[in-house]
C-alpha cells in the first residue's frame, strides 16, 4: 500500500494548536503588561495578575497538547491530561463520523478511546484525511499481524 504514510507519523490539529498557543501567549503578555503598568497595584497584586496570566496560558497549553503518534510498535494517544500507548492489534476500528468532535478508536477490550489529536474543528478536510490515514495504517497492521503480538 503505497498511499500509507511513512512511520513514525504524528497527527495533531495544527491550526487549533497555533491558535491556542498564540492566544495563550498574547493573554499572558497583555495581562502581565497591565499588571506592570498599573501604578496603584502593590507587589502582591502584580504577582497575582502574573500568576493568573500564567494559569490561563497553562490551560491553553494543555488544550493544545493532543496528538496521535503512530510508529512501528503501535499508536500513542496523547489527550489533554492523559497518554496511552496501544499496540496495533488493540485497535479494531478508527471512527470519525459526521458530527463527532474527534476520532474514536474502538479497542479490542470493548472500550472506545477518544483521540483528540485528530479533530475536525478548524481544519475539517485535514482531520478527515488524517483519520483515513490512521484507519489505513491500523488495517494494514492488522493484516500483517492478524493474531496480534503476544508478550
VORODO-511769 format. One record per atom (N, C-alpha, C): atom name; residue number from 1; chain; x, y, z. Coordinates in steps of 0.05 Angstrom, whole numbers, plus 5000, padded with zeros to 4 digits. Each point is the difference from the previous one (the first is absolute). Layout:
<pts>
+------+-----+------+------+------+------+
! site ! pos ! unit !    X !    Y !    Z !
+------+-----+------+------+------+------+
!   CA ! NUM !    A !    X !    Y !    Z !
...
+------+-----+------+------+------+------+
</pts>
This chain:
<pts>
+------+-----+------+------+------+------+
! site ! pos ! unit !    X !    Y !    Z !
+------+-----+------+------+------+------+
!    N !   1 !    A ! 5017 ! 4976 ! 5000 !
!   CA !   1 !    A ! 4983 ! 5024 ! 5000 !
!    C !   1 !    A ! 5018 ! 5025 ! 5000 !
!    N !   2 !    A ! 5003 ! 5012 ! 4977 !
!   CA !   2 !    A ! 5018 ! 5022 ! 4997 !
!    C !   2 !    A ! 4988 ! 5026 ! 5011 !
!    N !   3 !    A ! 4974 ! 5002 ! 5005 !
!   CA !   3 !    A ! 4988 ! 5025 ! 5010 !
!    C !   3 !    A ! 5001 ! 5002 ! 5030 !
!    N !   4 !    A ! 5012 ! 4980 ! 5014 !
!   CA !   4 !    A ! 5002 ! 5002 ! 5029 !
!    C !   4 !    A ! 5023 ! 5020 ! 5007 !
!    N !   5 !    A ! 4995 ! 5016 ! 5021 !
!   CA !   5 !    A ! 5022 ! 5018 ! 5008 !
!    C !   5 !    A ! 5023 ! 4984 ! 5012 !
!    N !   6 !    A ! 5024 ! 5011 ! 4997 !
!   CA !   6 !    A ! 5024 ! 4987 ! 5011 !
!    C !   6 !    A ! 4999 ! 5003 ! 5030 !
!    N !   7 !    A ! 5008 ! 4978 ! 5014 !
!   CA !   7 !    A ! 5001 ! 5001 ! 5029 !
!    C !   7 !    A ! 5028 ! 5009 ! 5010 !
!    N !   8 !    A ! 5002 ! 5014 ! 5021 !
!   CA !   8 !    A ! 4978 ! 5009 ! 5017 !
!    C !   8 !    A ! 4987 ! 5025 ! 4988 !
!    N !   9 !    A ! 4974 ! 5003 ! 5007 !
!   CA !   9 !    A ! 4985 ! 5023 ! 4991 !
!    C !   9 !    A ! 4984 ! 5011 ! 5024 !
!    N !  10 !    A ! 4999 ! 5027 ! 5001 !
!   CA !  10 !    A ! 4985 ! 5013 ! 5022 !
!    C !  10 !    A ! 4977 ! 5015 ! 4988 !
!    N !  11 !    A ! 4976 ! 4995 ! 5011 !
!   CA !  11 !    A ! 4976 ! 5014 ! 4993 !
!    C !  11 !    A ! 4993 ! 5020 ! 5022 !
!    N !  12 !    A ! 4996 ! 5025 ! 4994 !
!   CA !  12 !    A ! 4992 ! 5019 ! 5020 !
!    C !  12 !    A ! 4986 ! 5023 ! 4986 !
!    N !  13 !    A ! 4981 ! 5013 ! 5014 !
!   CA !  13 !    A ! 4985 ! 5022 ! 4988 !
!    C !  13 !    A ! 5018 ! 5025 ! 4999 !
!    N !  14 !    A ! 5015 ! 5003 ! 4979 !
!   CA !  14 !    A ! 5020 ! 5021 ! 4999 !
!    C !  14 !    A ! 4988 ! 5028 ! 5002 !
!    N !  15 !    A ! 4979 ! 5006 ! 4986 !
!   CA !  15 !    A ! 4988 ! 5027 ! 5001 !
!    C !  15 !    A ! 4989 ! 5006 ! 5028 !
!    N !  16 !    A ! 4986 ! 4981 ! 5011 !
!   CA !  16 !    A ! 4989 ! 5003 ! 5027 !
!    C !  16 !    A ! 5022 ! 5005 ! 5020 !
!    N !  17 !    A ! 5022 ! 4985 ! 4997 !
!   CA !  17 !    A ! 5023 ! 5003 ! 5018 !
!    C !  17 !    A ! 5012 ! 5028 ! 4998 !
!    N !  18 !    A ! 5003 ! 5009 ! 4975 !
!   CA !  18 !    A ! 5012 ! 5026 ! 4995 !
!    C !  18 !    A ! 4982 ! 5022 ! 5012 !
!    N !  19 !    A ! 4974 ! 4998 ! 4996 !
!   CA !  19 !    A ! 4982 ! 5020 ! 5011 !
!    C !  19 !    A ! 5001 ! 5000 ! 5031 !
!    N !  20 !    A ! 4999 ! 4976 ! 5012 !
!   CA !  20 !    A ! 5001 ! 4999 ! 5030 !
!    C !  20 !    A ! 5026 ! 5011 ! 5011 !
!    N !  21 !    A ! 5022 ! 4992 ! 4989 !
!   CA !  21 !    A ! 5026 ! 5009 ! 5010 !
!    C !  21 !    A ! 5004 ! 5030 ! 4996 !
!    N !  22 !    A ! 4991 ! 5010 ! 4977 !
!   CA !  22 !    A ! 5003 ! 5029 ! 4994 !
!    C !  22 !    A ! 4982 ! 5016 ! 5019 !
!    N !  23 !    A ! 4975 ! 4990 ! 5004 !
!   CA !  23 !    A ! 4982 ! 5014 ! 5018 !
!    C !  23 !    A ! 5011 ! 4999 ! 5029 !
!    N !  24 !    A ! 5011 ! 4977 ! 5008 !
!   CA !  24 !    A ! 5011 ! 4998 ! 5027 !
!    C !  24 !    A ! 5023 ! 5019 ! 5004 !
!    N !  25 !    A ! 5018 ! 5002 ! 4981 !
!   CA !  25 !    A ! 5023 ! 5018 ! 5002 !
!    C !  25 !    A ! 4990 ! 5029 ! 5000 !
!    N !  26 !    A ! 4981 ! 5007 ! 4983 !
!   CA !  26 !    A ! 4990 ! 5027 ! 5000 !
!    C !  26 !    A ! 4986 ! 5008 ! 5026 !
!    N !  27 !    A ! 4984 ! 4982 ! 5011 !
!   CA !  27 !    A ! 4987 ! 5004 ! 5025 !
!    C !  27 !    A ! 5020 ! 5005 ! 5022 !
!    N !  28 !    A ! 5021 ! 4983 ! 5001 !
!   CA !  28 !    A ! 5021 ! 5002 ! 5020 !
!    C !  28 !    A ! 5014 ! 5027 ! 4998 !
!    N !  29 !    A ! 5007 ! 5008 ! 4976 !
!   CA !  29 !    A ! 5014 ! 5026 ! 4996 !
!    C !  29 !    A ! 4982 ! 5023 ! 5008 !
!    N !  30 !    A ! 4975 ! 5000 ! 4991 !
!   CA !  30 !    A ! 4982 ! 5023 ! 5006 !
!    C !  30 !    A ! 4995 ! 5002 ! 5030 !
!    N !  31 !    A ! 4993 ! 4979 ! 5013 !
!   CA !  31 !    A ! 4994 ! 5001 ! 5029 !
!    C !  31 !    A ! 5025 ! 5008 ! 5016 !
!    N !  32 !    A ! 5023 ! 4989 ! 4992 !
!   CA !  32 !    A ! 5025 ! 5007 ! 5014 !
!    C !  32 !    A ! 5007 ! 5029 ! 4996 !
!    N !  33 !    A ! 4997 ! 5010 ! 4975 !
!   CA !  33 !    A ! 5005 ! 5028 ! 4994 !
!    C !  33 !    A ! 4981 ! 5018 ! 5016 !
!    N !  34 !    A ! 4975 ! 4994 ! 5001 !
!   CA !  34 !    A ! 4981 ! 5015 ! 5016 !
!    C !  34 !    A ! 5008 ! 5001 ! 5029 !
!    N !  35 !    A ! 5008 ! 4977 ! 5011 !
!   CA !  35 !    A ! 5009 ! 4998 ! 5028 !
!    C !  35 !    A ! 5024 ! 5018 ! 5005 !
!    N !  36 !    A ! 5018 ! 5002 ! 4981 !
!   CA !  36 !    A ! 5024 ! 5016 ! 5004 !
!    C !  36 !    A ! 4994 ! 5030 ! 4996 !
!    N !  37 !    A ! 4980 ! 5007 ! 4984 !
!   CA !  37 !    A ! 4994 ! 5028 ! 4994 !
!    C !  37 !    A ! 4982 ! 5013 ! 5020 !
!    N !  38 !    A ! 4984 ! 4984 ! 5014 !
!   CA !  38 !    A ! 4982 ! 5012 ! 5020 !
!    C !  38 !    A ! 5016 ! 5007 ! 5025 !
!    N !  39 !    A ! 5004 ! 5026 ! 5004 !
!   CA !  39 !    A ! 5017 ! 5009 ! 5022 !
!    C !  39 !    A ! 4987 ! 4996 ! 5028 !
!    N !  40 !    A ! 4974 ! 4999 ! 5001 !
!   CA !  40 !    A ! 4987 ! 4997 ! 5026 !
!    C !  40 !    A ! 5001 ! 4972 ! 5011 !
!    N !  41 !    A ! 5009 ! 4981 ! 4984 !
!   CA !  41 !    A ! 5002 ! 4972 ! 5009 !
!    C !  41 !    A ! 5025 ! 4995 ! 5017 !
!    N !  42 !    A ! 4996 ! 4985 ! 5022 !
!   CA !  42 !    A ! 5023 ! 4993 ! 5016 !
!    C !  42 !    A ! 5014 ! 4975 ! 4989 !
!    N !  43 !    A ! 5022 ! 4992 ! 5011 !
!   CA !  43 !    A ! 5015 ! 4977 ! 4990 !
!    C !  43 !    A ! 4983 ! 4974 ! 5001 !
!    N !  44 !    A ! 4985 ! 4996 ! 5020 !
!   CA !  44 !    A ! 4984 ! 4976 ! 5002 !
!    C !  44 !    A ! 4978 ! 4999 ! 4979 !
!    N !  45 !    A ! 4988 ! 5023 ! 4995 !
!   CA !  45 !    A ! 4979 ! 5002 ! 4979 !
!    C !  45 !    A ! 5012 ! 4995 ! 4972 !
!    N !  46 !    A ! 5024 ! 5012 ! 4996 !
!   CA !  46 !    A ! 5013 ! 4996 ! 4974 !
!    C !  46 !    A ! 5007 ! 4970 ! 4996 !
!    N !  47 !    A ! 5009 ! 4988 ! 5021 !
!   CA !  47 !    A ! 5006 ! 4971 ! 4999 !
!    C !  47 !    A ! 4975 ! 4983 ! 4995 !
!    N !  48 !    A ! 4978 ! 5008 ! 5011 !
!   CA !  48 !    A ! 4975 ! 4985 ! 4995 !
!    C !  48 !    A ! 4991 ! 5003 ! 4971 !
!    N !  49 !    A ! 5005 ! 5024 ! 4988 !
!   CA !  49 !    A ! 4993 ! 5004 ! 4972 !
!    C !  49 !    A ! 5018 ! 4981 ! 4983 !
!    N !  50 !    A ! 5026 ! 5000 ! 5006 !
!   CA !  50 !    A ! 5018 ! 4983 ! 4984 !
!    C !  50 !    A ! 4994 ! 4970 ! 5004 !
!    N !  51 !    A ! 4993 ! 4993 ! 5025 !
!   CA !  51 !    A ! 4993 ! 4972 ! 5006 !
!    C !  51 !    A ! 4974 ! 4992 ! 4984 !
!    N !  52 !    A ! 4981 ! 5018 ! 5000 !
!   CA !  52 !    A ! 4975 ! 4995 ! 4985 !
!    C !  52 !    A ! 5006 ! 4997 ! 4970 !
!    N !  53 !    A ! 5017 ! 5017 ! 4989 !
!   CA !  53 !    A ! 5007 ! 4999 ! 4972 !
!    C !  53 !    A ! 5015 ! 4973 ! 4994 !
!    N !  54 !    A ! 5018 ! 4992 ! 5018 !
!   CA !  54 !    A ! 5014 ! 4975 ! 4996 !
!    C !  54 !    A ! 4980 ! 4976 ! 5001 !
!    N !  55 !    A ! 4981 ! 5002 ! 5018 !
!   CA !  55 !    A ! 4980 ! 4978 ! 5003 !
!    C !  55 !    A ! 4984 ! 4998 ! 4974 !
!    N !  56 !    A ! 4992 ! 5023 ! 4989 !
!   CA !  56 !    A ! 4984 ! 5000 ! 4975 !
!    C !  56 !    A ! 5017 ! 4988 ! 4977 !
!    N !  57 !    A ! 5025 ! 5008 ! 4999 !
!   CA !  57 !    A ! 5017 ! 4989 ! 4979 !
!    C !  57 !    A ! 5003 ! 4970 ! 5004 !
!    N !  58 !    A ! 5003 ! 4991 ! 5025 !
!   CA !  58 !    A ! 5002 ! 4971 ! 5005 !
!    C !  58 !    A ! 4976 ! 4984 ! 4991 !
!    N !  59 !    A ! 4977 ! 5011 ! 5005 !
!   CA !  59 !    A ! 4975 ! 4987 ! 4991 !
!    C !  59 !    A ! 4999 ! 4998 ! 4970 !
!    N !  60 !    A ! 5007 ! 5022 ! 4986 !
!   CA !  60 !    A ! 5000 ! 4999 ! 4971 !
!    C !  60 !    A ! 5022 ! 4982 ! 4989 !
!    N !  61 !    A ! 5023 ! 4998 ! 5014 !
!   CA !  61 !    A ! 5021 ! 4982 ! 4993 !
!    C !  61 !    A ! 4990 ! 4971 ! 5002 !
!    N !  62 !    A ! 4986 ! 4993 ! 5021 !
!   CA !  62 !    A ! 4989 ! 4973 ! 5003 !
!    C !  62 !    A ! 4980 ! 4993 ! 4978 !
!    N !  63 !    A ! 4984 ! 5020 ! 4993 !
!   CA !  63 !    A ! 4980 ! 4996 ! 4979 !
!    C !  63 !    A ! 5014 ! 4996 ! 4972 !
!    N !  64 !    A ! 5025 ! 5010 ! 4998 !
!   CA !  64 !    A ! 5014 ! 4997 ! 4974 !
!    C !  64 !    A ! 5017 ! 4974 ! 4999 !
!    N !  65 !    A ! 5000 ! 4985 ! 5022 !
!   CA !  65 !    A ! 5017 ! 4976 ! 5003 !
!    C !  65 !    A ! 4993 ! 4976 ! 4983 !
!    N !  66 !    A ! 4974 ! 4995 ! 4994 !
!   CA !  66 !    A ! 4992 ! 4975 ! 4987 !
!    C !  66 !    A ! 5015 ! 4994 ! 4974 !
!    N !  67 !    A ! 5007 ! 4975 ! 4997 !
!   CA !  67 !    A ! 5012 ! 4990 ! 4975 !
!    C !  67 !    A ! 4997 ! 4970 ! 5000 !
!    N !  68 !    A ! 5004 ! 4988 ! 4976 !
!   CA !  68 !    A ! 5000 ! 4971 ! 4996 !
!    C !  68 !    A ! 5025 ! 4994 ! 4985 !
!    N !  69 !    A ! 5017 ! 4983 ! 5012 !
!   CA !  69 !    A ! 5025 ! 4992 ! 4988 !
!    C !  69 !    A ! 4999 ! 4971 ! 4993 !
!    N !  70 !    A ! 5003 ! 4994 ! 4974 !
!   CA !  70 !    A ! 5001 ! 4972 ! 4990 !
!    C !  70 !    A ! 5028 ! 4993 ! 4993 !
!    N !  71 !    A ! 5010 ! 4977 ! 5011 !
!   CA !  71 !    A ! 5026 ! 4990 ! 4993 !
!    C !  71 !    A ! 4999 ! 4970 ! 4996 !
!    N !  72 !    A ! 5022 ! 4987 ! 4996 !
!   CA !  72 !    A ! 5001 ! 4972 ! 4995 !
!    C !  72 !    A ! 4987 ! 4983 ! 5022 !
!    N !  73 !    A ! 5002 ! 5010 ! 5025 !
!   CA !  73 !    A ! 4990 ! 4985 ! 5023 !
!    C !  73 !    A ! 4971 ! 5003 ! 5006 !
!    N !  74 !    A ! 4988 ! 5022 ! 4989 !
!   CA !  74 !    A ! 4972 ! 5005 ! 5006 !
!    C !  74 !    A ! 4993 ! 5029 ! 4998 !
!    N !  75 !    A ! 4981 ! 5008 ! 5016 !
!   CA !  75 !    A ! 4990 ! 5028 ! 5000 !
!    C !  75 !    A ! 5001 ! 5011 ! 5028 !
!    N !  76 !    A ! 5010 ! 5024 ! 5003 !
!   CA !  76 !    A ! 5000 ! 5014 ! 5026 !
!    C !  76 !    A ! 4980 ! 5022 ! 4997 !
!    N !  77 !    A ! 4980 ! 5000 ! 5017 !
!   CA !  77 !    A ! 4979 ! 5021 ! 5000 !
!    C !  77 !    A ! 5006 ! 5018 ! 5024 !
!    N !  78 !    A ! 5005 ! 5025 ! 4994 !
!   CA !  78 !    A ! 5004 ! 5021 ! 5021 !
!    C !  78 !    A ! 4976 ! 5018 ! 5000 !
!    N !  79 !    A ! 4985 ! 4999 ! 5021 !
!   CA !  79 !    A ! 4977 ! 5018 ! 5003 !
!    C !  79 !    A ! 5007 ! 5022 ! 5019 !
!    N !  80 !    A ! 4981 ! 5016 ! 5009 !
!   CA !  80 !    A ! 5005 ! 5023 ! 5016 !
!    C !  80 !    A ! 5016 ! 4993 ! 5026 !
!    N !  81 !    A ! 4991 ! 4980 ! 5014 !
!   CA !  81 !    A ! 5014 ! 4994 ! 5026 !
!    C !  81 !    A ! 5009 ! 4971 ! 5001 !
!    N !  82 !    A ! 5000 ! 4985 ! 4978 !
!   CA !  82 !    A ! 5007 ! 4972 ! 5001 !
!    C !  82 !    A ! 5016 ! 4992 ! 4975 !
!    N !  83 !    A ! 5015 ! 4978 ! 5003 !
!   CA !  83 !    A ! 5015 ! 4988 ! 4978 !
!    C !  83 !    A ! 4996 ! 4970 ! 5001 !
!    N !  84 !    A ! 4995 ! 4988 ! 4977 !
!   CA !  84 !    A ! 4996 ! 4971 ! 5000 !
!    C !  84 !    A ! 5012 ! 4988 ! 4975 !
!    N !  85 !    A ! 5016 ! 4979 ! 5004 !
!   CA !  85 !    A ! 5012 ! 4986 ! 4977 !
!    C !  85 !    A ! 4984 ! 4975 ! 4994 !
!    N !  86 !    A ! 4994 ! 4997 ! 4975 !
!   CA !  86 !    A ! 4984 ! 4976 ! 4991 !
!    C !  86 !    A ! 5016 ! 4984 ! 4980 !
!    N !  87 !    A ! 5000 ! 4974 ! 5002 !
!   CA !  87 !    A ! 5012 ! 4983 ! 4980 !
!    C !  87 !    A ! 4980 ! 5001 ! 4976 !
!    N !  88 !    A ! 5011 ! 4996 ! 4976 !
!   CA !  88 !    A ! 4983 ! 5000 ! 4976 !
!    C !  88 !    A ! 4977 ! 4980 ! 5002 !
!    N !  89 !    A ! 5005 ! 4977 ! 5012 !
!   CA !  89 !    A ! 4980 ! 4979 ! 5002 !
!    C !  89 !    A ! 4976 ! 5009 ! 5018 !
!    N !  90 !    A ! 5005 ! 5019 ! 5018 !
!   CA !  90 !    A ! 4979 ! 5010 ! 5018 !
!    C !  90 !    A ! 4979 ! 5017 ! 4986 !
!    N !  91 !    A ! 5007 ! 5012 ! 4977 !
!   CA !  91 !    A ! 4982 ! 5018 ! 4986 !
!    C !  91 !    A ! 4984 ! 4985 ! 4979 !
!    N !  92 !    A ! 4974 ! 4998 ! 5006 !
!   CA !  92 !    A ! 4982 ! 4986 ! 4981 !
!    C !  92 !    A ! 4989 ! 5018 ! 4979 !
!    N !  93 !    A ! 4995 ! 5025 ! 5007 !
!   CA !  93 !    A ! 4987 ! 5018 ! 4981 !
!    C !  93 !    A ! 5007 ! 5029 ! 5007 !
!    N !  94 !    A ! 5003 ! 5016 ! 4979 !
!   CA !  94 !    A ! 5005 ! 5029 ! 5003 !
!    C !  94 !    A ! 4976 ! 5014 ! 4989 !
!    N !  95 !    A ! 4986 ! 5016 ! 5017 !
!   CA !  95 !    A ! 4975 ! 5012 ! 4992 !
!    C !  95 !    A ! 5001 ! 5031 ! 5001 !
!    N !  96 !    A ! 4991 ! 5013 ! 4979 !
!   CA !  96 !    A ! 4995 ! 5029 ! 5000 !
!    C !  96 !    A ! 4974 ! 5003 ! 4985 !
!    N !  97 !    A ! 4978 ! 5000 ! 5014 !
!   CA !  97 !    A ! 4973 ! 5002 ! 4988 !
!    C !  97 !    A ! 4992 ! 5030 ! 4998 !
!    N !  98 !    A ! 4983 ! 5007 ! 4982 !
!   CA !  98 !    A ! 4990 ! 5027 ! 4998 !
!    C !  98 !    A ! 4989 ! 5009 ! 5028 !
!    N !  99 !    A ! 5009 ! 5023 ! 5009 !
!   CA !  99 !    A ! 4992 ! 5011 ! 5025 !
!    C !  99 !    A ! 5017 ! 4992 ! 5023 !
!    N ! 100 !    A ! 5018 ! 4981 ! 4997 !
!   CA ! 100 !    A ! 5019 ! 4993 ! 5021 !
!    C ! 100 !    A ! 5020 ! 5022 ! 5005 !
!    N ! 101 !    A ! 5006 ! 5006 ! 5025 !
!   CA ! 101 !    A ! 5019 ! 5022 ! 5006 !
!    C ! 101 !    A ! 5029 ! 4991 ! 4995 !
!    N ! 102 !    A ! 5005 ! 4974 ! 4999 !
!   CA ! 102 !    A ! 5027 ! 4989 ! 4996 !
!    C ! 102 !    A ! 4997 ! 4971 ! 4993 !
!    N ! 103 !    A ! 5023 ! 4987 ! 4994 !
!   CA ! 103 !    A ! 5001 ! 4972 ! 4992 !
!    C ! 103 !    A ! 4996 ! 4983 ! 5025 !
!    N ! 104 !    A ! 4986 ! 4978 ! 4997 !
!   CA ! 104 !    A ! 4997 ! 4980 ! 5021 !
!    C ! 104 !    A ! 5012 ! 4974 ! 4990 !
!    N ! 105 !    A ! 5016 ! 4987 ! 5018 !
!   CA ! 105 !    A ! 5012 ! 4974 ! 4994 !
!    C ! 105 !    A ! 4985 ! 4979 ! 5015 !
!    N ! 106 !    A ! 4988 ! 4981 ! 4985 !
!   CA ! 106 !    A ! 4987 ! 4977 ! 5012 !
!    C ! 106 !    A ! 5022 ! 4979 ! 5006 !
!    N ! 107 !    A ! 5001 ! 4991 ! 5025 !
!   CA ! 107 !    A ! 5022 ! 4983 ! 5009 !
!    C ! 107 !    A ! 4992 ! 4972 ! 5004 !
!    N ! 108 !    A ! 5019 ! 4982 ! 5001 !
!   CA ! 108 !    A ! 4995 ! 4971 ! 5002 !
!    C ! 108 !    A ! 4988 ! 4993 ! 5028 !
!    N ! 109 !    A ! 5003 ! 5017 ! 5020 !
!   CA ! 109 !    A ! 4989 ! 4994 ! 5026 !
!    C ! 109 !    A ! 4971 ! 5009 ! 5003 !
!    N ! 110 !    A ! 4988 ! 5009 ! 4977 !
!   CA ! 110 !    A ! 4972 ! 5008 ! 5000 !
!    C ! 110 !    A ! 4995 ! 5030 ! 5007 !
!    N ! 111 !    A ! 5022 ! 5015 ! 5005 !
!   CA ! 111 !    A ! 4997 ! 5028 ! 5006 !
!    C ! 111 !    A ! 5005 ! 5017 ! 4976 !
!    N ! 112 !    A ! 4995 ! 5026 ! 5002 !
!   CA ! 112 !    A ! 5005 ! 5019 ! 4979 !
!    C ! 112 !    A ! 5018 ! 5022 ! 5012 !
!    N ! 113 !    A ! 5021 ! 5007 ! 4986 !
!   CA ! 113 !    A ! 5018 ! 5021 ! 5010 !
!    C ! 113 !    A ! 4999 ! 5024 ! 4982 !
!    N ! 114 !    A ! 4993 ! 5024 ! 5011 !
!   CA ! 114 !    A ! 5001 ! 5024 ! 4984 !
!    C ! 114 !    A ! 5029 ! 5007 ! 4993 !
!    N ! 115 !    A ! 5005 ! 5008 ! 4976 !
!   CA ! 115 !    A ! 5026 ! 5009 ! 4991 !
!    C ! 115 !    A ! 4997 ! 5029 ! 4991 !
!    N ! 116 !    A ! 5004 ! 5018 ! 5019 !
!   CA ! 116 !    A ! 4996 ! 5028 ! 4995 !
!    C ! 116 !    A ! 5020 ! 5012 ! 4981 !
!    N ! 117 !    A ! 5021 ! 4986 ! 4993 !
!   CA ! 117 !    A ! 5020 ! 5010 ! 4982 !
!    C ! 117 !    A ! 4990 ! 5002 ! 4971 !
!    N ! 118 !    A ! 4977 ! 4987 ! 4994 !
!   CA ! 118 !    A ! 4988 ! 5002 ! 4974 !
!    C ! 118 !    A ! 4972 ! 5011 ! 5004 !
!    N ! 119 !    A ! 4996 ! 5026 ! 4995 !
!   CA ! 119 !    A ! 4974 ! 5012 ! 5005 !
!    C ! 119 !    A ! 4994 ! 5019 ! 4977 !
!    N ! 120 !    A ! 4975 ! 4999 ! 4991 !
!   CA ! 120 !    A ! 4992 ! 5016 ! 4976 !
!    C ! 120 !    A ! 4993 ! 5029 ! 5006 !
!    N ! 121 !    A ! 5007 ! 5011 ! 5023 !
!   CA ! 121 !    A ! 4992 ! 5027 ! 5008 !
!    C ! 121 !    A ! 5005 ! 5021 ! 4979 !
!    N ! 122 !    A ! 5025 ! 5009 ! 4997 !
!   CA ! 122 !    A ! 5007 ! 5021 ! 4981 !
!    C ! 122 !    A ! 5007 ! 4989 ! 4973 !
!    N ! 123 !    A ! 5013 ! 4977 ! 4999 !
!   CA ! 123 !    A ! 5009 ! 4988 ! 4974 !
!    C ! 123 !    A ! 4986 ! 4973 ! 4995 !
!    N ! 124 !    A ! 4975 ! 5001 ! 4991 !
!   CA ! 124 !    A ! 4984 ! 4976 ! 4998 !
!    C ! 124 !    A ! 5012 ! 4981 ! 4979 !
!    N ! 125 !    A ! 5008 ! 5010 ! 4977 !
!   CA ! 125 !    A ! 5011 ! 4982 ! 4979 !
!    C ! 125 !    A ! 5026 ! 4987 ! 5009 !
!    N ! 126 !    A ! 5017 ! 5014 ! 5014 !
!   CA ! 126 !    A ! 5025 ! 4989 ! 5011 !
!    C ! 126 !    A ! 4993 ! 4978 ! 5019 !
!    N ! 127 !    A ! 4981 ! 5004 ! 5018 !
!   CA ! 127 !    A ! 4992 ! 4980 ! 5020 !
!    C ! 127 !    A ! 4990 ! 4975 ! 4986 !
!    N ! 128 !    A ! 4984 ! 5003 ! 4979 !
!   CA ! 128 !    A ! 4989 ! 4977 ! 4986 !
!    C ! 128 !    A ! 5023 ! 4985 ! 4987 !
!    N ! 129 !    A ! 5019 ! 5014 ! 4988 !
!   CA ! 129 !    A ! 5023 ! 4987 ! 4987 !
!    C ! 129 !    A ! 5017 ! 4985 ! 5021 !
!    N ! 130 !    A ! 5004 ! 5013 ! 5023 !
!   CA ! 130 !    A ! 5016 ! 4987 ! 5022 !
!    C ! 130 !    A ! 4986 ! 4976 ! 5010 !
!    N ! 131 !    A ! 4974 ! 5001 ! 5004 !
!   CA ! 131 !    A ! 4985 ! 4977 ! 5009 !
!    C ! 131 !    A ! 5001 ! 4977 ! 4980 !
!    N ! 132 !    A ! 4998 ! 5006 ! 4975 !
!   CA ! 132 !    A ! 5003 ! 4980 ! 4979 !
!    C ! 132 !    A ! 5027 ! 4987 ! 5000 !
!    N ! 133 !    A ! 5021 ! 5016 ! 5004 !
!   CA ! 133 !    A ! 5027 ! 4990 ! 5000 !
!    C ! 133 !    A ! 5004 ! 4982 ! 5025 !
!    N ! 134 !    A ! 4991 ! 5008 ! 5023 !
!   CA ! 134 !    A ! 5002 ! 4984 ! 5024 !
!    C ! 134 !    A ! 4985 ! 4974 ! 4997 !
!    N ! 135 !    A ! 4976 ! 5002 ! 4988 !
!   CA ! 135 !    A ! 4983 ! 4976 ! 4995 !
!    C ! 135 !    A ! 5015 ! 4980 ! 4981 !
!    N ! 136 !    A ! 5012 ! 5011 ! 4979 !
!   CA ! 136 !    A ! 5015 ! 4983 ! 4981 !
!    C ! 136 !    A ! 5024 ! 4987 ! 5013 !
!    N ! 137 !    A ! 5014 ! 5015 ! 5017 !
!   CA ! 137 !    A ! 5023 ! 4989 ! 5015 !
!    C ! 137 !    A ! 4991 ! 4977 ! 5018 !
!    N ! 138 !    A ! 4978 ! 5005 ! 5015 !
!   CA ! 138 !    A ! 4990 ! 4980 ! 5019 !
!    C ! 138 !    A ! 4991 ! 4975 ! 4985 !
!    N ! 139 !    A ! 4987 ! 5003 ! 4977 !
!   CA ! 139 !    A ! 4991 ! 4977 ! 4984 !
!    C ! 139 !    A ! 5024 ! 4985 ! 4989 !
!    N ! 140 !    A ! 5020 ! 5015 ! 4990 !
!   CA ! 140 !    A ! 5024 ! 4987 ! 4988 !
!    C ! 140 !    A ! 5015 ! 4985 ! 5022 !
!    N ! 141 !    A ! 5002 ! 5011 ! 5023 !
!   CA ! 141 !    A ! 5014 ! 4986 ! 5022 !
!    C ! 141 !    A ! 4985 ! 4976 ! 5010 !
!    N ! 142 !    A ! 4974 ! 5001 ! 4999 !
!   CA ! 142 !    A ! 4983 ! 4977 ! 5009 !
!    C ! 142 !    A ! 5003 ! 4977 ! 4980 !
!    N ! 143 !    A ! 5003 ! 5007 ! 4974 !
!   CA ! 143 !    A ! 5005 ! 4979 ! 4980 !
!    C ! 143 !    A ! 5027 ! 4988 ! 5002 !
!    N ! 144 !    A ! 5020 ! 5017 ! 5006 !
!   CA ! 144 !    A ! 5028 ! 4990 ! 5003 !
!    C ! 144 !    A ! 5003 ! 4982 ! 5024 !
!    N ! 145 !    A ! 4985 ! 5006 ! 5022 !
!   CA ! 145 !    A ! 5002 ! 4985 ! 5025 !
!    C ! 145 !    A ! 4973 ! 4992 ! 5010 !
!    N ! 146 !    A ! 4986 ! 4982 ! 4986 !
!   CA ! 146 !    A ! 4972 ! 4994 ! 5006 !
!    C ! 146 !    A ! 4995 ! 4989 ! 5028 !
!    N ! 147 !    A ! 5019 ! 4986 ! 5011 !
!   CA ! 147 !    A ! 4996 ! 4989 ! 5027 !
!    C ! 147 !    A ! 5007 ! 5020 ! 5022 !
!    N ! 148 !    A ! 5012 ! 5022 ! 4993 !
!   CA ! 148 !    A ! 5009 ! 5019 ! 5021 !
!    C ! 148 !    A ! 5026 ! 4990 ! 5012 !
!    N ! 149 !    A ! 5014 ! 5018 ! 5012 !
!   CA ! 149 !    A ! 5025 ! 4993 ! 5014 !
!    C ! 149 !    A ! 4995 ! 4991 ! 5028 !
!    N ! 150 !    A ! 5011 ! 4979 ! 5007 !
!   CA ! 150 !    A ! 4997 ! 4990 ! 5027 !
!    C ! 150 !    A ! 5027 ! 5004 ! 5014 !
!    N ! 151 !    A ! 4999 ! 5012 ! 5024 !
!   CA ! 151 !    A ! 5025 ! 5006 ! 5014 !
!    C ! 151 !    A ! 5008 ! 4981 ! 5020 !
+------+-----+------+------+------+------+
</pts>
